[in-house]
Amino acid sequence: MKSVLITGAAGFLGSHLCDRFINEGYRVIGMDNLITGDLKNIEHLFAHESFSFYNHDVSSFIHVPGKLDYILHFASPASPIDYLKIPIQTLKVSSLGTHNLLGLARVKKARILVASTSEVYGNPLEHPQTEEYWGNVNPVGPRGVYDEAKRFQEAMTIAYNRIHNLETRIVRIFNTYGPRMRLNDGRVLPAFIGQALRGEDITIFGDGSQTRSFCFMDDLIEGIYRLLLSDYSLPMNIGNPDEISIKDFAEEIIKLTGTNQKVVFKDLPEGDPEKRRPDISKAKEVLGWEPKVQRSEGLKITYDYFKQLSEEELRKNEHKNFDAYFR
């Protein structure tokens, strides 16, 4: 039985990765300091004989006994509310944490995949974004703590690949959605659905012409799994190129939820990207991957998940969404 360490295991994507690798027959070691993760996301795995969990901050020294075949580094705040609230921890987890995990991978002779982000492109001057585009990022802007942390993470990962011949993989994740997202994390999709469920007006920052491309989590997990097992070591975009404006997306949410909210507009936050759409030519060519789930299908699954939440969860931190930097 092969073993995989997944950091950020109690988070949105990390928990789904735990599920996938358990289902594929791996021994899964989850690690999370729970600063943004939630044990509810993985509590169904605690009784599984192939799953174990460490409550640990990867920015500190990491010790995992026994053999490791793979490491997936998904420990990082990924939403604006989180990384604007805890900027130093955000920088540390992608610098010190990545350094620790690369060192662990080297000792264990394990292959490591690190989770990067489309935010390395900043407010892009190239559209759609290819992996060869170097980005347009403000290192001292409000979002710089996240954007530059991920850019540094990529540089360190490639350095270990080139200097130590470590087997590394880098996935650049574009907007992803699905069950286990947090309604209060400041990202545009859960914020819109949360407002609709509470009967509030839908808040758009700017004029709504900025675009995003939303990938359902099942598609993303499949792409990550294929990339890990591939021979490709350079960064690769994984996302859905089906682009939509924020204004049109708000209308889709209103239609989906059957509500009659009006859309209200507020000033656009500093550094908010105007466009976001992945070029996935490399994923198609190298991995034979492209997204399969239509947005209408994925949104219904996600909405049904959010409808199951308790009133307490629905109301928790509801007002914090309004001042967030939406991604």
Steps between C-alpha positions, in 0.01 A plus 500: 500500500646836397496790745416864441527800734238768430546835674200726539305176531205652687447772241270511200732346240720310744206302637385401152854390418498281812181338375646442154820336621317284753274382218806428285637269770769721654597539863416865562664716765313827543663805658338831592536759776128584460561874472255503207418129465216317672510146637141454384638470147693183584321354803350231274855370445606466863372142529675396179800279567697662216460855630689683775509865598757739649397836644817685404622826346728420205687827559663313791723194472315202354554140600300220341613147585525230240500498124348775287447466127327832435447837669225744400549847649159670527554674833435870445225753554342541158220750550530878525341519844755251632821630348414864570434405864809282545753632246815390682376141544409502130853599405656247737302198387606544137862582587606324821231235457598428142868486599422249776295281270755507220760390754271222620441387142874491441563289812212264420581489127137595440345686209345831610220701340450856620178694458561833334234734368387712209576794729866471394382674181371797702287739293600343169598688187477173305167328442439211534791424731760250383760344725772699322347833607700652787217704647421856607517498880531779756726355772401762759127519425238343729503177301879482480528284811322221315616563144869534585491211747386273221753639253778435752360151559527422131858634482613291797332188365671536162834564675470168688413329174804642322759489779396183686328314214189481717185382324272803516165602353336846507128552440369851436141485621235730357168583667355176634172432677297219651384348829703578815573857400438749781220748448692769689839478329463802272514322165243606249300178458430416866447869573232527230328178606515599866338836424230329295424249776473780754274706274754780469593708197782358287810719543727558202825690533571719199266503203489120470686489170797317656502132409568169670509137383351251744610135517301239692708325765457149353666615179779674687576198719523282190744742340715514812506121526611464139766770537648331809540173311631664183862575407439876466697715745426858387194696617170396344166680489204298621167678469194549284539744207124568493523871583213710636468857625426554869177682411376211285607256769293686759199464273567126471502469880172691531342271240643188667373591845159617378534822697423856394791693647622808328865548414683785675839639401790614721847634430747252354769401753863578425672233292186308403584318173301617199513169314567141589493212251742208474661378184486123560677388182779334700256311723320372192823397326698358793225364725216440257294710741229758459201587720184294452249650743288782360463805722123455524549146634777591741313802634193291577710248697670781689175683571339180631798460735467854634126459551572219748698732728351599832364848560795567731752412228308706246502811719857464628715797400246597233597868497869433454438401138414853398847643552690204358722500195313257280698255292 
